[in-house]
Amino acid sequence: MLYREIIGVVATSLLLAIASPALAQGQGQGQDQGQGQGQGQADRDMTHQMDKTQAMDRDMDQDRDQTKDKDQDQDRDQDRDQDRIHQDEAIYGSALMTAEEQNRYRKRLEQADGEQEKARIRAEHQNQMQERARQQGVELPEPEPTSE
């Protein structure tokens, strides 16, 4: 907002600087045709300067909007990436699972009727992952009680 006010003051100063010589010239000539031409040129110059200032304001607004949109896109992408990372961390043994298996597991948990059923599904899953780790010769950490 302050920037627009500064631009307005600068534009007004420029317009006065442009218009002043033409007005002074018109006053010296009296009411003849030359004064009308000088005033007309000053008016055109003033209008042209105002148009340029408005165009600059529009360009700056557009640049600011584009920057804001890019920032919002980056924030959304970062949030989505963080969600994906945390989803994988939340599933015990996720490194041993395919994406399809992870999705099926999540869906089973979502569809569980209560906390007891979720606990049963988690315990079953942990046993399966520990068995898979033994078969593959991989060591999994002990599951945390509230890891999922």
FENVEN-V625333 format. One record per residue. N is the residue number from 1. OMEGA is omega in degrees with one decimal (999 if undefined). NEAR is the number of other ideal C-beta (glycine too) atoms within 12 Angstrom. Layout:
BEGIN
n=N omega=OMEGA near=NEAR
n=N omega=OMEGA near=NEAR
END
This chain:
BEGIN
n=1 omega=178.9 near=10
n=2 omega=179.5 near=8
n=3 omega=179.1 near=15
n=4 omega=178.6 near=18
n=5 omega=178.3 near=12
n=6 omega=178.4 near=16
n=7 omega=179.3 near=25
n=8 omega=179.4 near=20
n=9 omega=179.0 near=15
n=10 omega=-179.1 near=20
n=11 omega=178.9 near=27
n=12 omega=178.6 near=18
n=13 omega=178.6 near=17
n=14 omega=179.8 near=21
n=15 omega=177.7 near=26
n=16 omega=179.2 near=19
n=17 omega=179.3 near=18
n=18 omega=-174.2 near=25
n=19 omega=-175.3 near=27
n=20 omega=179.5 near=19
n=21 omega=-179.3 near=17
n=22 omega=178.1 near=27
n=23 omega=179.0 near=23
n=24 omega=178.6 near=17
n=25 omega=-179.6 near=20
n=26 omega=179.3 near=24
n=27 omega=179.2 near=16
n=28 omega=-176.2 near=14
n=29 omega=-179.5 near=17
n=30 omega=-173.8 near=12
n=31 omega=-177.2 near=11
n=32 omega=-174.8 near=14
n=33 omega=-179.8 near=12
n=34 omega=179.7 near=17
n=35 omega=179.3 near=20
n=36 omega=179.1 near=17
n=37 omega=179.6 near=16
n=38 omega=179.0 near=26
n=39 omega=178.9 near=25
n=40 omega=178.3 near=18
n=41 omega=178.5 near=21
n=42 omega=178.4 near=27
n=43 omega=178.8 near=20
n=44 omega=178.7 near=18
n=45 omega=179.6 near=25
n=46 omega=179.8 near=26
n=47 omega=179.5 near=18
n=48 omega=-180.0 near=19
n=49 omega=178.6 near=26
n=50 omega=177.6 near=23
n=51 omega=179.2 near=16
n=52 omega=179.9 near=20
n=53 omega=178.5 near=26
n=54 omega=178.8 near=18
n=55 omega=177.7 near=16
n=56 omega=178.1 near=21
n=57 omega=178.8 near=23
n=58 omega=179.9 near=16
n=59 omega=179.8 near=15
n=60 omega=177.1 near=18
n=61 omega=-179.9 near=18
n=62 omega=177.8 near=14
n=63 omega=179.9 near=14
n=64 omega=178.5 near=17
n=65 omega=179.7 near=14
n=66 omega=178.4 near=14
n=67 omega=178.9 near=14
n=68 omega=178.7 near=14
n=69 omega=179.1 near=14
n=70 omega=178.8 near=14
n=71 omega=179.1 near=14
n=72 omega=177.7 near=14
n=73 omega=179.7 near=14
n=74 omega=178.4 near=14
n=75 omega=179.8 near=14
n=76 omega=178.9 near=14
n=77 omega=178.8 near=14
n=78 omega=178.8 near=14
n=79 omega=-179.9 near=14
n=80 omega=178.7 near=14
n=81 omega=178.8 near=14
n=82 omega=178.4 near=14
n=83 omega=179.3 near=14
n=84 omega=-179.7 near=17
n=85 omega=-178.1 near=14
n=86 omega=176.8 near=15
n=87 omega=-179.4 near=20
n=88 omega=179.7 near=24
n=89 omega=-174.4 near=18
n=90 omega=-178.3 near=22
n=91 omega=178.9 near=33
n=92 omega=178.5 near=33
n=93 omega=-175.9 near=33
n=94 omega=179.5 near=28
n=95 omega=-179.6 near=20
n=96 omega=-174.4 near=26
n=97 omega=171.8 near=24
n=98 omega=178.3 near=15
n=99 omega=179.6 near=15
n=100 omega=178.3 near=10
n=101 omega=178.6 near=21
n=102 omega=179.1 near=26
n=103 omega=178.1 near=17
n=104 omega=179.6 near=18
n=105 omega=178.5 near=32
n=106 omega=-178.8 near=24
n=107 omega=177.9 near=13
n=108 omega=179.0 near=22
n=109 omega=179.9 near=26
n=110 omega=-175.9 near=14
n=111 omega=-179.7 near=13
n=112 omega=-175.7 near=20
n=113 omega=-178.4 near=13
n=114 omega=-178.0 near=11
n=115 omega=179.6 near=13
n=116 omega=179.1 near=11
n=117 omega=177.2 near=16
n=118 omega=179.2 near=21
n=119 omega=177.8 near=19
n=120 omega=179.5 near=17
n=121 omega=179.2 near=27
n=122 omega=-179.3 near=29
n=123 omega=177.4 near=19
n=124 omega=-179.5 near=20
n=125 omega=-179.5 near=33
n=126 omega=177.3 near=28
n=127 omega=179.0 near=18
n=128 omega=-178.3 near=25
n=129 omega=177.6 near=32
n=130 omega=177.2 near=22
n=131 omega=178.9 near=16
n=132 omega=179.3 near=23
n=133 omega=177.4 near=23
n=134 omega=-179.8 near=15
n=135 omega=-177.9 near=12
n=136 omega=-179.9 near=15
n=137 omega=-179.8 near=9
n=138 omega=179.1 near=15
n=139 omega=176.5 near=14
n=140 omega=175.6 near=27
n=141 omega=176.4 near=15
n=142 omega=179.9 near=13
n=143 omega=176.2 near=23
n=144 omega=-177.5 near=13
n=145 omega=-177.7 near=11
n=146 omega=-176.2 near=11
n=147 omega=-176.8 near=20
n=148 omega=999 near=30
END
